[in-house]
Amino acid sequence: MKYTNLLASIKRESATQLQVSTPENWMQGRTIYGGLSAALCYEAARPLAGDKPLRSAQIAFVGPAGGDLKADASLLREGKNTAYITADLSGENGIGSHATFVFGAHRDSPINHWNAPELPSDAGEPEEKTSFFPEGVGPAFTQQFDIQFAFGSVPMSGAETADLGLWMRHKDRAAPDDITALLAIGDTPPPAAMALLSGPARISSMNWSIDVVAENADTENGWYFARHTAETLRNGYSAQNMTLWNRAGKPIMLSRQTIAVFD
């Protein structure tokens, strides 16, 4: 099922609760793909925020979830400028994801400090790169995206460094450049730490911490560039840093993630 068709199939039970049936081509092993989990939680939470844009999110991937799912949102607190909203995505096995979103209205300020990472010089252009996943390789959800390899070490290559750069976009060209679509694609790259492994291993994303640093998610022809760098891999866990830019090289989202590695 295409991204826009999946969103169109969402049934709203109320302003803060939605239901959706997730198809097999959005699965990642035993659960739906984490980016889609985050996007569904956001869709449940968004009506409670009014016109305040998303500033930050904390998403915990608690357990596997697939098939018929529901997302419930609740307002923790709303002030003049900000709103704190939680959302739980659950299925027959209980809670799959728990998210906390922070929405904040724009405020004029005399301070304008900007020291966000620049687009890597070796990112190149997506049209010049080769596909990251060969035909028929990769989790089912990767069918939903064009993913082009720019630089770095590939998973299970036994590399000494864990740094991966990819161009990505929704294959569904009707997908808008909005926050829901951004969350749905933002967790697409495999954990950078997988490059340190010499063979197959079970992995699981545990959480995703996000800061949205742009006014919008606009980009050219749907393309975003993601760079994921693993800073640690020890005692069965990896911490990684993640940055997402638009096609023009503007940082859109800064994030971090903790990965469980069962090697």
N, C-alpha and C positions, 0 to 999 in steps of 0.2 A: 504494500500500500504506500502511495506517495505521501510525502510530508503534509501537503495541504489537504489531501483527502482524509488523513488521519485526524488533523485538527478539526475538519468539518464534521467528523463523526462524533465529536465530543458532545455528550448530553449534559446540560446543566440542570441539576436537581434544584439548585438555588444559586444565589449570587456568590456563595462561598463553597459550593460543592459541585463537583463534576464527576462524570463516569465515562469510561472509554474502554474499548476492547482493543488490546494491542496485538497486532499480527506477528507472525513468526519472523518476518523480514526486518523487524526492529529488535530482535533478541540479541543478547550477548551472553552466550552460555545459558545458564538457568534463569536469567533475569532480563528484563528489558534494558536496553542501553542507557547508561547513566545520564547522558545529556538529555535524553527524552524524559527521563524521570524528573530531572530538574525543570525542564520546560513545562511539564504537566503541573508540577507544584506551583510554578510561577503563574500559570494560567488560572489556577484556583485562587491564588492570593491577589492577583492584579486588581480585580474589581474593588477590593477594600482600600486601595491606595489612592483612589481618585485620579487626579492628574499628576501626582508626584512620580517622578521617574525612579527607576531602580538604581541604587547606589552600591549596595553590597548584599551578599548572600552567603549563607553557610548551609551546605547540603551534606547530610550524613546518609550514606548508602548502608542502611541497616541490615537488609536481607533481600533475598530474591523475590521478585514480583513479576508476574506476567499474566496474560489473558485478560480477564475482566478486572479492571482496577477502578478505584475511586480516589479522588483527592479532596480533602477537606481543609479549609483555611479558617484561621481565626485571628482577629486583631488583638495583639498584646497591648499596644499603647499607640495613641496618635496625639501628636502635639501640633503646634502651628505649622512647623516645617517638615516634620518627619512622621513616618508611620512604621511600626514594627509588626510584622505579620508572619505567622507560622503556617506551614502546610504539611500535611501528612499524605503520602501516597501509599495505599494499602490494597491488598488482594486477599485471596483465600488463605494465604500463609501469614497474614498479619502485615505489619508495617514494612514496606520496602524502602522508603526514603522519608526522611524528616528534614524540612527546610525552614530556615529563618531568613526572611527578606527584610532589608532596610530600604525604605523609599524616602527620598528627600527632595524637597522643592529647591529650585535654583535660588541662590542668594547672591546679590551683588557684593563684591569685595574689592578693596584696593590692592590686595595681594594676588599675584598671579605667578606662582612658582610651578615650574614644569621640568621634571627631571626623569621622566619615564623612559624606558629603554627604547632605543631606535631600532627600526627594522634592520635586521642583519644585512650587511652588504652583499653576502653570497646567497640571498634569498632568490635572486633572479626573477624570472617571470613564469607564471604557472603553465603557460602554453609551451614553454621550452623544456619542461620537466617530464619525467616518466611517471607512470602510475605506481603508487606505493604498494598496492595490493594487486598481485597478478590475478587474472580471471579465476574465480572460484576459490581464492584464498582469503582468509580473514573471517572475523565474526559476521553473522548474518546482517547486522545493522550497517556494516560498511557499504552494502549495496546502495544505500541511500545517498552516498556522497561521492563527489569527485575528489580524490586525494592524490596529490602529486608530491613526489619526494624531492626535496631541495638539497638537504645536506644532513650529515650526522651518521650515526651508527644504527644499523637496523637491529630489530629484536633477535635475540638468541645468537648473536655473532661473537660472543666472548670478547667484546671490545673493552678497552681500558677506560673509555670515557662514555658518558651517557648524555648525549646532547642531540636532539632531533628537531629538524625544521621541515614543515610540511605546508603546502598550499591546500586549502580545502574550500569546497562549496557544496550546497545542496544540489543534488541531481535534478530535483524538482525545481525547475527554473521559475515556477510561480511562487516560490517561497519568498516572502518579503524580507527586507533588511531590517528586522525588528529584534527586540530583545528575546522574544520567545524562540525565534529561529536561531539567534546567536547562542543561546543556552543549548539548543538542540544539536548544534554542531561543535560547540566549544570543547567537549570532552572526547572528541573523535580519536586523536592520536593515541597509540598504545603507550603505556608508561615508559618513560625514557630509560628507567632502570633495566628494562628487559634486554637492552643491548649488552649488559654486563653478563647475562646468562649465556651458557654454552649449549643449552638444550631446552626443551619444553618445560614449563613450570606453571603451576596454577597461580594466578594473581587475582586480586580483588581491590577495586577502589573503595576506600573507607570513607573519605570525605572530600569535599570540594569547597574551597574558600575563594570567593570571587569579589573583586572590586571593579565596578564599571567606571571608567575614567573618561569616557567620551559622552558628548551630548546625545548621540544617536549611534545606531549600528550601521549607518550607510556605508556602502562599498561599491566598487565597480564590478559589474558582471557577476556578483555573488561571491567573489573570491576573498578569503581571509588567510592570513599567514599565522601559523602557530609554531612557537618554539617551546619545547619542553626539555628541561635540564634536571636530571636527578642529582641531588646534593648529597644524599646518603643512601646506602643500602646495607643494613646490618640488622642482626637479630630478627630477621623476617619482615622488616618494614623498610619502605623507601619514602623519603620526603623529596618532592619535586617542585620546581618553580615553573610557572607557565605564563606566557604572554601571547596575546592575540592582537594582531594589527589588521587594518583594512588594506585594500589594494594600494591605496595612496601612501601607505607607511605610517598611518596614524594609529597609535595605541588605542585599543578599544576596551580591552579587559586584561587586568592583572590578576593572577590567581595562584593558589598553592594546592597541593594535594598530598595526602598520605595514602600509600599503597601497601597492601599486605602481599607478601611474596612467599609462596609455599614451595620452596625449592628443595 
